[in-house]
Amino acid sequence: MSKMKEIDSIAQGVADYMKELLYDTVEWQIADQPVKGDDYNELHSYIMDKAIEKMAMELPEFRRLNIGDYK
């Protein structure tokens, strides 16, 4: 396996783990919200998407491109 493939594999493993951790964290953070069923799933998905967006906006290449509403 080439070095870049190995690094990409490690990065994928980290991304997979972070997605699981984010999922659980969002679940914990919205536990007290008065939503059920589809509304709960929609809220959970929305918060996950926004959290990922906010993390991405902290990356230099996103700031440089001025993508989204990063301030």
N, C-alpha and C positions, 0 to 999 in steps of 0.2 A: 504494500500500500504506500502510495506516495505521501510525502509529508503534508501536503495541502489536503489530501483526502482524509488523512488522520486528524488534522486540525478541524476540518469541516465536520467530521464524525463527532469529535469532542464537543464542538459548538452545538450540534444538533441534540446531543444528550443533555447539555446544559439547558437549551431552549425547551426541550420536552419537560424537564424537571421544573423549570421556572413556570411553565404553563400550568402544571398541576398545582404548584404552590400558589400561584395567583388565583386559580379557581377556588381553592380552599379558603384563601384569605378573603376573597370577595364574598363567598358564602358566609363566612364568619362576620364580616362587616355589615352585611344587610340582614342578618338574622332577626333584627328587631323591626324591620320594615313591614308595614301592614299589607303585604302582597302575597298572593298565592298563585299556583298553577302557571299559566302562560304569562301572566304579568310578572311573576317572580323570575321566570326564565328570561324574559325580555329585559328586566332590570339587571339581572346578573350578566347577561351578554353585553349590555350597554356599558356597564361599569368596567368589565374586562377590556372591552375595546378602547374605552377612554384611558384606562390605566396604561395600556400598551402604547397608545398614541402619545401620552405624556412622557413615557420613558423614551420613546423614539425621538421626540422633539428635543431631548437633552443631548442627542448625538450631534457632534459637530457638522456632519454632512447635511443633516436636516435643517439645522439653524442656518447654514450657509445658503441652502436652497430656499429658505423662507417658506417652507411647506406648513400648512395648517395655521393655527392661531397661536403659535408659540410666542411668548413674550419674555 
